[in-house]
Amino acid sequence: MSEVALNIRKDNVKDIRQLYDKYAGMLLGFIRGTVQDHKRSEEHLIKIISAFAIESNGRPTSWLALRQYAQYKLIEFSSADHEGGKLRDANEINDDLTADERIVFQAVYYQKKSISQLASLLHKKEDILRTQLKSSVDKIRKARGN
């Protein structure tokens, strides 16, 4: 936390500590569901709690608000990692997907589109898109050993 705490005003440190004490266990579990690397999960935990405490500016917060903020930040971190080339393994896994599976997976997972939205955009049936999404998730899980 020392690395992140260097840029934080003294009055925000107390808020960060309170958030950390109250929600760190649940939030780390949530992050670990997305980020498989333990060290990176802990780094993301610290960044998310610190940023959330600063943005909430001492206002009362809830687990739901923190989780939604974390979900947004994880997408942001994932995009930054993806653009920076840190997710090479994910790119190699995506090579196993067909073009249609890749499009469906990225639209649903990264862009947060629903199957019905995607069906209307691509002019395809929802059943076909659901099958492609399931197939892409299965391939990714198999390639990662999950």
Contacts in CASP RR format, 6 or more apart in sequence:
PFRMAT RR
TARGET T0000
AUTHOR 0000-0000-0000
METHOD contacts of the structure
MODEL  1
MSEVALNIRKDNVKDIRQLYDKYAGMLLGFIRGTVQDHKRSEEHLIKIIS
AFAIESNGRPTSWLALRQYAQYKLIEFSSADHEGGKLRDANEINDDLTAD
ERIVFQAVYYQKKSISQLASLLHKKEDILRTQLKSSVDKIRKARGN
1 46 0 8 1.000
1 50 0 8 1.000
4 46 0 8 1.000
4 47 0 8 1.000
4 50 0 8 1.000
5 13 0 8 1.000
5 16 0 8 1.000
5 50 0 8 1.000
8 16 0 8 1.000
8 50 0 8 1.000
8 54 0 8 1.000
12 53 0 8 1.000
12 54 0 8 1.000
15 53 0 8 1.000
15 54 0 8 1.000
15 56 0 8 1.000
15 58 0 8 1.000
16 49 0 8 1.000
16 50 0 8 1.000
16 53 0 8 1.000
19 49 0 8 1.000
19 52 0 8 1.000
19 53 0 8 1.000
19 61 0 8 1.000
19 66 0 8 1.000
20 49 0 8 1.000
23 49 0 8 1.000
23 63 0 8 1.000
23 66 0 8 1.000
24 45 0 8 1.000
24 49 0 8 1.000
26 63 0 8 1.000
27 45 0 8 1.000
27 48 0 8 1.000
27 49 0 8 1.000
27 66 0 8 1.000
27 67 0 8 1.000
27 70 0 8 1.000
28 41 0 8 1.000
28 42 0 8 1.000
28 45 0 8 1.000
29 41 0 8 1.000
30 67 0 8 1.000
30 70 0 8 1.000
31 41 0 8 1.000
31 44 0 8 1.000
31 45 0 8 1.000
31 48 0 8 1.000
31 70 0 8 1.000
31 74 0 8 1.000
32 38 0 8 1.000
32 41 0 8 1.000
34 74 0 8 1.000
34 78 0 8 1.000
35 41 0 8 1.000
35 44 0 8 1.000
35 74 0 8 1.000
36 144 0 8 1.000
44 73 0 8 1.000
44 74 0 8 1.000
44 77 0 8 1.000
47 73 0 8 1.000
47 77 0 8 1.000
48 66 0 8 1.000
48 69 0 8 1.000
48 70 0 8 1.000
48 73 0 8 1.000
48 74 0 8 1.000
49 66 0 8 1.000
51 69 0 8 1.000
51 73 0 8 1.000
52 61 0 8 1.000
52 66 0 8 1.000
52 69 0 8 1.000
52 70 0 8 1.000
55 69 0 8 1.000
56 65 0 8 1.000
75 110 0 8 1.000
75 112 0 8 1.000
78 87 0 8 1.000
78 110 0 8 1.000
79 110 0 8 1.000
81 87 0 8 1.000
82 90 0 8 1.000
82 91 0 8 1.000
85 91 0 8 1.000
89 144 0 8 1.000
92 143 0 8 1.000
93 139 0 8 1.000
93 140 0 8 1.000
93 143 0 8 1.000
93 144 0 8 1.000
94 102 0 8 1.000
94 105 0 8 1.000
94 140 0 8 1.000
96 139 0 8 1.000
96 140 0 8 1.000
96 143 0 8 1.000
97 105 0 8 1.000
97 136 0 8 1.000
97 139 0 8 1.000
97 140 0 8 1.000
98 132 0 8 1.000
100 132 0 8 1.000
101 132 0 8 1.000
101 133 0 8 1.000
101 135 0 8 1.000
101 136 0 8 1.000
101 139 0 8 1.000
102 136 0 8 1.000
103 122 0 8 1.000
104 118 0 8 1.000
104 129 0 8 1.000
104 132 0 8 1.000
104 133 0 8 1.000
104 136 0 8 1.000
105 132 0 8 1.000
105 133 0 8 1.000
105 136 0 8 1.000
105 137 0 8 1.000
105 140 0 8 1.000
107 113 0 8 1.000
107 118 0 8 1.000
107 121 0 8 1.000
108 114 0 8 1.000
108 115 0 8 1.000
108 118 0 8 1.000
108 133 0 8 1.000
113 121 0 8 1.000
115 126 0 8 1.000
115 129 0 8 1.000
115 130 0 8 1.000
115 133 0 8 1.000
116 126 0 8 1.000
118 124 0 8 1.000
118 129 0 8 1.000
119 125 0 8 1.000
119 126 0 8 1.000
119 129 0 8 1.000
122 129 0 8 1.000
END
